[in-house]
């Protein structure tokens, strides 16, 4: 077993069971991509078993902090079994759910979602890439799902020195599915959609918008970065008078239109704009348009903390414009899915945007990823999705 020796004082994060070792913390040692290594402190004390990644700044991702643990096929099967069992206990009323959530489930770099009897996996780090066949076999066995599709096409793979890979790993079949949640039907395609096919992490936030719409009776709703219209369906199903959906993807908007029809909603109560969100918000401000509720769910703007400053300016700008489009009593549902933007920083960005817009806002609720996207106490970076429900004071 190859040994990675840390510099003095760099052992503290592993002692707190944080799973990452950065390249600057290593005094000596190396290994092949994905190879299991022993990580020792500067004085030779065992700290963890982990997967080595020679191309990444995150040079080692920890598998286990138990010195007696063997990292083998049994380890991966047992770890996957525990992750799946956790979701079974949650009793999520949907045919789409996350089964494995990377570091939070002890499998750094691995994401697995289930859509009906089909699994979709993303292998985002050298360690899980090396064990891909073992993991695929275990997933099929433990879930009873005959099909497993790979969506290892996230940009983070390049940081690991890995090429993009997509396609069937086990079995084959159609890639179009119908997601069912909260009594709604949402069409998706696991081969073409974002992430593994859909934003399952926003399941609870879509329900929250639906509830606020029913209680506050929103007449006009603006859904920005609408993708295939999950929030639009939620608002119209909650009784919204009209929903305007903006996205820069024509195919996504076509899917959104189809999702309205799929749920028996009136397409005349919806407008779909294939346009840039920032430009559209500015145009609406110039026209004096107002919306009772606005959803801002932009793509990841800060994948790491190094991008935070630039992303903060972008988040602030769209939130400032959104506040200007709300009447008194209007509600903003604003989100960040950027790991490099923490909860406190996001709150400060939204507060600053409100101040610049001359708005006093009341935070009604904080939102985050659905319960099948957990974070652990040792890995706060797992809280990548954060949201605020803010009402413009009367």
Secondary structure, DSSP 8 states (H G I E B T S, - for coil): -EEEEE-TTTTHHHHTT--EEEGGGEEE---STT-EEEEE-TTS-EEEEEEE-TTSSEEEEEEES-TT---SHHHHHHHHHHHHHHHHHHT-SBSEEEEEEGGGGT-TTEEEEEETTEEEEEE-SHHHHHTHHHHHHHHHHHH--SEEEEEE--THHHHTT---EEEEEE-----EEEEEETTEEEEEETTTSSTTSS-GGGHHHHHHHHHHHHHHT-SEEEEET-TT-HHHHHHHHTT-SEEEEEES-HHHHHHHHHHHHHTT--GGGEEEEES-HHHHHHHHHHHT--EEEEEE----S-SSGGGHHHHHHHHHHHHHHHHHTEEEEEEEEEEE--TTS-HHHHHHHHHHHHHHTT--EEEEEEEE--TTS--BTTBGGG---EEEEEEE--
